[in-house]
């Protein structure tokens, strides 16, 4: 990791892959990740950690399966939201977005529990495969 400032716009410009987070720095035992997203991700849950989202560009929606039912939160640019540990959620960005996430090092993009992963997605990283 760098001990110099990291321009997030430059880091985001360095890749095009969707739903494929990149680590920009670490804070103690946490990764600070950025990602470009568009369309839908998988329903998944992180059993042992909360997941923090900050919308850098665009708009992100996160559907949640909670004890009282399903709901969707809308995050415009500049908004933050934390998905509580164990909560099934499905991020989606119909028109695209750039996001920053803060989560423990080694956290899988597809969580500990998730829907079936399409053949075009790497089951470990959640990255879209070039097929």
C-alpha positions as CSV (number, residue, x, y, z in Angstrom):
1,X,0.0,0.0,0.0
2,X,1.1,3.5,-0.7
3,X,2.0,6.1,1.9
4,X,1.0,8.8,-0.6
5,X,-2.5,10.2,-1.2
6,X,-4.6,8.0,-3.6
7,X,-6.8,9.9,-6.1
8,X,-9.9,7.7,-6.3
9,X,-10.8,9.0,-9.7
10,X,-7.4,7.8,-11.0
11,X,-7.8,4.4,-9.3
12,X,-11.3,4.0,-10.8
13,X,-10.0,4.9,-14.3
14,X,-7.5,2.1,-14.1
15,X,-10.0,-0.7,-14.6
16,X,-13.3,-1.4,-16.4
17,X,-14.5,-4.7,-14.9
18,X,-17.9,-4.5,-13.2
19,X,-18.5,-6.0,-9.8
20,X,-14.8,-6.6,-9.4
21,X,-13.6,-4.6,-6.3
22,X,-10.0,-3.4,-6.2
23,X,-8.2,-2.7,-2.9
24,X,-7.0,0.9,-2.8
25,X,-5.6,0.8,0.8
26,X,-5.8,-1.0,4.1
27,X,-6.7,0.3,7.5
28,X,-5.6,-2.1,10.2
29,X,-7.2,-5.5,9.2
30,X,-9.7,-3.9,6.8
31,X,-9.6,-3.4,3.1
32,X,-10.8,-0.2,1.5
33,X,-12.2,-1.3,-1.9
34,X,-13.6,0.5,-4.9
35,X,-15.7,-1.0,-7.6
36,X,-17.6,-0.1,-10.7
37,X,-21.1,-1.6,-10.7
38,X,-24.0,-1.9,-13.1
39,X,-26.9,-4.2,-13.3
40,X,-27.5,-6.7,-10.5
41,X,-25.2,-8.6,-8.1
42,X,-26.1,-11.8,-6.3
43,X,-28.2,-12.2,-3.2
44,X,-25.7,-12.9,-0.5
45,X,-24.8,-12.4,3.2
46,X,-21.7,-11.9,5.2
47,X,-22.2,-14.0,8.4
48,X,-19.4,-12.4,10.5
49,X,-19.1,-8.8,9.4
50,X,-21.1,-5.7,8.5
51,X,-20.5,-4.3,5.0
52,X,-20.1,-0.5,4.5
53,X,-21.0,1.2,1.2
54,X,-20.2,4.8,0.0
55,X,-21.5,5.8,-3.4
56,X,-18.8,7.8,-5.2
57,X,-20.6,8.3,-8.5
58,X,-24.1,7.4,-9.7
59,X,-26.8,5.7,-7.6
60,X,-26.8,2.3,-5.8
61,X,-29.8,0.3,-4.6
62,X,-29.4,-2.4,-2.0
63,X,-32.3,-4.9,-1.5
64,X,-32.4,-6.4,2.0
65,X,-34.1,-9.4,3.3
66,X,-35.0,-8.5,6.9
67,X,-37.2,-10.2,9.6
68,X,-40.1,-7.8,8.7
69,X,-39.8,-8.5,5.0
70,X,-37.9,-7.3,2.0
71,X,-37.0,-3.6,1.3
72,X,-34.7,-1.6,-0.9
73,X,-32.6,1.3,0.2
74,X,-31.6,4.0,-2.4
75,X,-28.2,5.5,-2.1
76,X,-27.5,8.6,-4.2
77,X,-24.0,9.9,-4.8
78,X,-22.4,10.8,-1.5
79,X,-24.6,8.5,0.6
80,X,-23.4,5.8,2.9
81,X,-25.1,2.7,4.2
82,X,-24.0,-0.3,6.3
83,X,-25.6,-3.7,5.8
84,X,-25.6,-5.5,9.1
85,X,-23.8,-8.8,9.4
86,X,-26.0,-11.8,8.5
87,X,-28.4,-9.8,6.4
88,X,-29.1,-11.1,3.0
89,X,-28.7,-8.3,0.5
90,X,-28.5,-7.7,-3.3
91,X,-26.8,-4.5,-4.6
92,X,-27.9,-3.3,-7.9
93,X,-27.2,-0.2,-10.0
94,X,-29.6,0.0,-13.0
95,X,-27.6,3.0,-14.6
96,X,-24.2,2.2,-13.1
97,X,-22.3,3.5,-10.1
98,X,-18.8,3.7,-8.5
99,X,-18.7,2.6,-4.9
100,X,-16.3,2.4,-2.0
101,X,-16.6,-0.5,0.5
102,X,-14.9,-1.0,3.8
103,X,-14.7,-4.6,5.1
104,X,-12.3,-7.0,6.8
105,X,-9.4,-8.3,4.7
106,X,-10.3,-11.5,2.9
107,X,-14.0,-10.9,2.8
108,X,-15.5,-12.6,-0.3
109,X,-17.4,-10.4,-2.7
110,X,-20.1,-13.0,-2.8
111,X,-20.3,-13.4,1.0
112,X,-20.5,-16.5,3.0
113,X,-23.9,-17.5,1.8
114,X,-25.2,-16.6,-1.7
115,X,-27.4,-17.5,-4.6
116,X,-26.1,-19.8,-7.3
117,X,-23.2,-18.1,-9.1
118,X,-23.5,-17.9,-12.9
119,X,-20.8,-19.7,-14.9
120,X,-19.5,-16.3,-16.0
121,X,-18.5,-15.3,-12.4
122,X,-15.5,-16.5,-10.3
123,X,-17.0,-18.2,-7.2
124,X,-14.1,-17.1,-5.0
125,X,-13.8,-13.4,-5.9
126,X,-17.2,-12.6,-7.6
127,X,-15.3,-11.2,-10.6
128,X,-16.8,-11.6,-14.0
129,X,-14.8,-14.0,-16.1
130,X,-13.9,-13.2,-19.7
131,X,-15.7,-15.9,-21.6
